Amino acid sequence: MPITVGASFFFSASGGGIRWGVAAAVMVVSVLPPLALSLFAYRFIGRALTAGAVKG
């Protein structure tokens, strides 16, 4: 199950209400891996795109 689907269980919890702190922590943790990967790959993607546009 994707972590975003698992995070939705915090909003549909019955009885105890919404646990905002835990839900926010799960969402931050779910954003970190794609963010780290994109920041790492940004340098290589930019270099590859500009290398094809320069002649010579």
Backbone torsions as a table, in degrees:
resi	resn	phi	psi	omega
1	MET	NA	132.9	177.3
2	PRO	-63.5	152.0	-177.1
3	ILE	-67.0	-27.8	178.4
4	THR	-68.2	-34.8	175.9
5	VAL	-69.4	-39.9	177.1
6	GLY	-64.0	-34.6	178.3
7	ALA	-67.7	-28.1	-180.0
8	SER	-67.5	-20.1	177.3
9	PHE	-66.8	-24.8	177.9
10	PHE	-69.5	-26.6	-179.4
11	PHE	-88.8	-20.9	-179.7
12	SER	-103.6	17.5	179.8
13	ALA	-69.2	135.9	-179.2
14	SER	-100.3	148.2	173.9
15	GLY	90.9	-67.8	-172.5
16	GLY	-81.3	-4.1	-176.7
17	GLY	83.6	-176.0	-177.4
18	ILE	-87.5	129.1	177.3
19	ARG	-92.6	90.1	-171.8
20	TRP	-65.3	-37.6	-178.6
21	GLY	-64.2	-45.7	179.5
22	VAL	-68.2	-40.6	179.9
23	ALA	-63.4	-41.1	178.7
24	ALA	-66.2	-39.4	179.1
25	ALA	-64.8	-40.9	178.8
26	VAL	-64.3	-40.2	-179.8
27	MET	-68.3	-38.6	177.5
28	VAL	-64.8	-43.5	179.6
29	VAL	-65.7	-33.0	-179.9
30	SER	-73.6	-21.4	-179.8
31	VAL	-86.5	-26.3	-173.2
32	LEU	-61.1	-46.6	-178.9
33	PRO	-62.0	-46.9	177.4
34	PRO	-64.9	-33.7	178.4
35	LEU	-66.4	-43.8	178.7
36	ALA	-64.1	-41.8	179.0
37	LEU	-64.6	-42.2	-179.0
38	SER	-68.9	-37.0	176.9
39	LEU	-67.1	-35.0	177.4
40	PHE	-69.6	-41.7	-175.5
41	ALA	-82.7	-13.6	-177.0
42	TYR	-57.6	-41.4	-179.4
43	ARG	-62.9	-43.7	-177.1
44	PHE	-74.3	-37.1	179.2
45	ILE	-67.1	-43.6	177.9
46	GLY	-62.5	-40.5	179.8
47	ARG	-67.3	-39.8	-179.2
48	ALA	-68.4	-38.9	-180.0
49	LEU	-68.6	-39.9	-178.8
50	THR	-78.3	-26.5	-179.9
51	ALA	-67.3	-31.7	178.5
52	GLY	-77.6	-17.5	-177.7
53	ALA	-91.0	-16.1	-176.8
54	VAL	-95.0	130.6	-179.6
55	LYS	-93.9	134.4	174.3
56	GLY	98.6	NA	NA
